[in-house]
Every structure is written in structure tokens, then in C-alpha cells.
Amino acid sequence: MPTAVNIICMKWGRLYGPEYVNHLRAGVARHLARPHRFICFTDDAAGLSSDVESLPLPELGLPEGRGDRRWQKLAVFRERLADLSGTTLFLDLDLVIVDRLDPFFDLPGAFFIIRDDDLFRAKPLRRLRPERDSFLHSVGNSSVFRFEIGAHRYILDAYLADPRAATAQYEISQQFQSAQLALHGHLQYWPSHWCVSFKNACVPRGVRSYLREPTLPPGAKIVVFAGEPKMGDVLAGRGHKWYRRIGNVDWLRRAWL
């Protein structure tokens, strides 16, 4: 029997309701065969399903009132994370699981994450600043990443050593996280077709969106909502633009429920 693994997510504030956690948990249950724990770190466990294990948000380790919730994810890199141990997959709440998750645990390596550039269309103007372009091409998107509990404490340690410098140099925490992983030789990416952008990989581009419905690319396992439109808008039938019709997404709704 495969070794048990952890699936973790985070919910704080009012941006996402408990239904996001509950649907994510249902998706994991459908698509992950191996034994696992499903944990939601949250400041409000109201409304969570009975099969969701809720735990308090882990502390970043900054003085009270000094923490930046936008960098909250870095707290998962504590040496001790509640009573968890072993291989762990972090999932954002605003994504839809559409195929088996077991392959995410089969790849050998210390750490895996989405390459952020794989979710977006090419940005030619970025090449005017080659060094910046090279760095951004290396950044991992932290919607889906796998790690070992306690093995990457250096990420959180580097942030706590000078949080002001970290937030001044890096726009968002996944940039800082990626830089630290690269420095330690641990930055590896999922196969690009596993985690796909809804608007860039599923929705036909431009006028073609008026002629064809959104479809799931071959081999996709998780649909990610990077940028706009947001998942909640798409599932509610919103998110259209004059240059991009969303179309029928019943297949996406069925996968989320």
C-alpha cells in the first residue's frame, strides 16, 4: 500500500466561503486513490464538511500585527507544521481537479510547483529587460506545490531574517519562495500540461471563443484560475469580455461539485 500523504489548503478572511474547501475536498476524494489526510488551515471552520480536518492557521513567526496575510503560505515551511509529517501537496481553493492526483506524488524530487509562465500567454515586451524576464520565467505559481514537511525551513527563515527587504524586493510571496528554492537547488516544475489556466488553455482565443465552447486540454489534471476571470465568476456564468466569450462550462461545474 502506498505511503499516506497530506493534502493541505488555507482559508482566511471572507474571500472564500466553506463551500470552496468542501468542493476541493470532494475533488481530492474522487481523484486520489492513496491514503491521505485532508487538512484546511483556517481562522474559521464554520460550515466545513465533517471529512475536512480543520486546524488553526500556522504562525509566520512575526510579532503580532506585523505579519502580511498575503505571505501567509510561507508558514507551511515551518520545521513543525501541526502534527503533520511526510509528503504534502498544497492546493489553492480556487482550482478544479479534473483527473487523477496520484501522479503528483509519483515524480521523484524534493519539491514541485507550477511554472507561472506556463499559465500565461507569452509577454514579448518583457524581453526588453532580460534579467527580469529570466527571473520571472523561473517563478513558480504556488497554487499547486508538493514538499516534505520541515525540509524547506530555509524559505521561512530567509523571510523572517528580513521581512521588510523581502517584501520590498519581491512583489508576491511566490517570487520570494521560488528564489529561495532555486538558491538551494530545489526548484522543479510539474509537467506543463498537468496544471492549466482556464482562460488561456481551455477557452478558445479571440473570435474563436464565439465559435467553440471551452474544452479541457489533453492530459490536464487541475484547472487553475490565474488572473481574471475568477473561478466563482466562471461557475456563476460570468466573466465574459467582448474579446473573450466564456461559453458553456457545464463540464467544469460537474468537476467542481
N, C-alpha and C positions, 0 to 999 in steps of 0.2 A: 504494500500500500504506500502511495506517495506520502512524503512528509507533510504535515499540516502547515498551512501558510496563513498569513494575515492579510485581510483587505481592510484598509482604513480610509476614512473620509473625515472632513471637518465641516462643521456648520456653526456659524456665529452670526449675531445680528439678525436682521429681518429680511435680508435679500432673498434667501431661500427658505421655504417652508418645509415641514417634516415630510411632505409627500415626495420631495426630491430624494431624500435619504431612503424612504421606503421603496420607491421605484428602483433606485440604484441597487438596493439590497435584493430585490426580486430578480433583477437582471443578472446579478452575480450568482444567485442560487440556480438560475436556469443554465448558466453558461460555464460554471466552474465545477468540475467533477471531483477534484481532490478535496480532502477535508480542510476546513478553513474556519477562522473566526472573522466575523464582520463587525468592525468597531466604528462608531461615529464619535469623534471627539467634539463636544458641543457645550455651549453655555445654556442650552435649553432643550431638554429631552422630551418635552411635551409633544405628544402626537406620533412618536416613533413607534414602529411595529415592535411586537414582543420579541421578534427574532433579530432585532438590532441591538447590539451591545453598546450602550452609551457610557462614555467616560468623560470626565471634565477635560476642557481644553488644556493641553500641556503648556507649561510656562516657558516663555522665551528666556527668562532669566534676567530681564532688565528691571530696574527699580519701578515700583508701582507708578503708573501714569506715564511712563517713558516709552512703553512699547508701541510699535506701529502694527496694527492688526493686518495691514497689507503684507507684512512679513511673517505672519503667524505660522505659515507652513514650515519655516525653518526649525520650529520647535520639535518636529518629528525626528530631528537628528540628535536629540539628547542621548547621552550614554544609556540612560534608562528611560524607557517610554512606557509608563504604567507598568503592567506585568507582562508586556509583550516580549517576545524573543523570536529570532529567526527571520526568514524571508517575508517581506512585506510589500504589498502593492498599494500605492496611494492612488485614489481616484477622486477627481473633482466631482461635484454634484451635477454640473450642467453638461453631462455627456450621456450618450445612449449606447449600451452594449448590444451588439448585433450578432456576435459569433463567439466561439469558444475562447475562454480566457486562459485555459491551461498552457497554451504555448508561451504566454508571458512569463511563466515560471520555468520553462524548459531551456531558455537561452543561457549558456554559461557566461558568467561575468559578474562583477561586483555591483554594477549599477546600470540601469537602463532608463531612458527617458525619450520623449518625442523630440525630434529636431524641430524647433519652432518654424524654421523656414519651410519645412515640408507641408505646413498647414496653409501657407500663403502663396500668392502668385509672385513671380519674380519682380524685384524692385530695381530696375536698371540704374536709377539715379543714385542709389546707394553706393555704386561703384566709384563715384566721384571721391569717396573717402575710403580707400582700400582697407586701411587698418580697421576702421569701424565696421566696414562690410564683412571683413573676415571674422571679427568677433561676433557680430550678430548672426552670422551663418553657423556659428558653433553653439549658440544658446539653445538650451533645452527648454521645451514647454512643459511646465510641471503639472499639467492636467492628469498625466499618467506616468508614474515612475515607480521603479522597483529597487529596493535596497535591503540591506541587512540591518536590523535594529542595533544601534550602537557602533556601527562600523564607519560612520561618516561624521563623527562628532566634530571633526575639524571644521566643518562648514559652519556650525553654530558657534564654535569657539572663535572663528575668524570674525564673525559678525559681532559677537559680544565684546571682542577686543577693541572695536571702534565703530559702533553702530552709526555714528554721525558721518564718518567717512564712507561707510558702505552705502548709505542712502544718498550721499552726495555724488558718488561715482557711478552708481548703478540705478537705473530708473525703477526697476522692479526686482523682487527677490529672486526670480528665476535666473536673471542675468548674473547676480552675485553667486548664487548656488552653482551655476554652470562654470563660472570662472574658477571656483574652488575645486570642483570636481576635475576640471581639466588640469589644474595645477598638480593634482595628486594622481593623475593618470587614470581616473575612474569614469570619465565621460564617454558613455556609449549610447547609441540610439536604437530604438526599435526599428524593424523593417518599415520603410516609409508607407507601405500600403496597409499596415495594421491599424493605425490611428489616423483618421481622415477628417478634414474640415468639411462641415456640411455645405457651406456656401461655395467653397472652391472645388470640392471633389464630387459632390452629389448633385448640385444644381447646375444645369447647363448654362453656359456663359452667354450673356447678351441676349440677342433676339432669339437664340435657340431655346432660351428658357420659356418662351411663349409657344414653342412648338413641341417640347418634350417635358415630361414630368421628371422630378428629381429621382435619381436611382442610386443604389448602393454600388460603389466600385468593387470589382472582384477582389476578394481576399481581405476586405475591411472587417475589422473586429470591433472597433469602437468609433462612434461618430462624435467629433468634438466641435464645440461651438466657440471658435476663436473669433473675437471681434463681434461685429453685428451681422445678422440678427441674432438675438439671444434664443436659447432653446425654448424658453417659455413662450416667446412670441411666435416662433415657428409652430409649436404644438397647438397654439391657440388660433392658428390661421392668419397670423400677422407677419410682418417682416418684409413685405413686398416693397420693391423700389421700381421706378419707371424703367430702369435699365436691367432689372432682375425680378422676374416673376418666380415666386416660390413654388406654386403648383401643388399637386396632391401629395401629401406626406403621410397617408394612412399607414404605410409600412413602418414609418418611424414611430408613429403613435403606438402601434401594436408592439413594437420592440421595447418601448418605454414602460408600458403597463405591466 
